[in-house]
Amino acid sequence: MKAEFVSRAMLAATALAAQLHLQVDDAVVIQNSNKLALHLLPCDVFARVALIGQEVAALEVELALRLAGTASPVAALAPHVEPRVYERDGFAVTLWTYYEVVAPDLDWPGAYADVLQRLHTRMRGVEITSPHFLDRVVEAERLVTQRDETPALAEADRHLLLSTLQNARERTHSRGAAEQLLHGEPHPGNLLNTRDGLLFINFETCCRGPIEFDVAHVPEEVSARYPDLDQVLLAECRRLVLAMVAAWRWDILDEFPDGHQHGRNILTLLRQGPPWPTLGALAAE
């Protein structure tokens, strides 16, 4: 979220909390990306704030409600307030339970793989209208073709990204894998290690697709512990994820720190060819 909106977003969240009779003496910024994440104190509520029209919070809230009764490993909405998307002063606000993060277990990869598999099992039984994972690929392709939206992207890089996205999309679709509801981006940044165990957050990216698309977002030592994967499909999904993220880094509205450099790093990997690394491995370099 751009700096000029942060203070307004914080005021909107704290004013909403007061309206809902939650005590707020302080609001601590946990993360600022396309949304602002706040820890409201002393009511101990986690607030996510976005400009109206730049979020799909209603889908996330509906899914959280559906999963709440299934013993799914997901963060819960805040108790004692109505579970919905609140609008105030041009912002969409959702309120969640705040979890204290603790040190991970020794067998973190195994626990991560297990909890992701349990999430997929629970999501398999949820019927909810959601995008298809290839819809996100098509949107990335559209972004790459619109030069006014990606003006800093060199033409050779534009051609590489577009051909990669199209080729990877066709290859993943041709595998004919079973599809189900997915988290969409179950990478380590969307997983909390809490006293209640590992819990997934941020379901605004949920979509339908093969489980390999979800697994493509996790570290290799985690995917190695996830059973019965189509390894060819997993590799293509990793390539697809790399190309999609690279496309987003060139979006003129992207606020990722050092986004263009991150995009150039991914383009280098795409030129080098397989094996395709995970995004986490790229960030660790």
Secondary structure as UniProt FT lines:
FT   HELIX           3..19
FT   TURN            20..21
FT   STRAND          24..32
FT   STRAND          36..42
FT   TURN            43..44
FT   STRAND          45..51
FT   TURN            52..53
FT   HELIX           57..68
FT   TURN            69..71
FT   TURN            79..80
FT   STRAND          86..88
FT   TURN            89..90
FT   STRAND          91..97
FT   TURN            106..107
FT   HELIX           108..123
FT   TURN            124..125
FT   HELIX           133..145
FT   TURN            147..149
FT   TURN            151..152
FT   HELIX           155..174
FT   STRAND          180..182
FT   HELIX           188..190
FT   STRAND          191..194
FT   TURN            195..196
FT   STRAND          197..200
FT   TURN            204..205
FT   STRAND          207..209
FT   HELIX           211..215
FT   TURN            216..217
FT   HELIX           220..223
FT   TURN            224..225
FT   HELIX           231..249
FT   TURN            252..253
FT   TURN            257..258
FT   HELIX           259..272
FT   HELIX           279..284
//
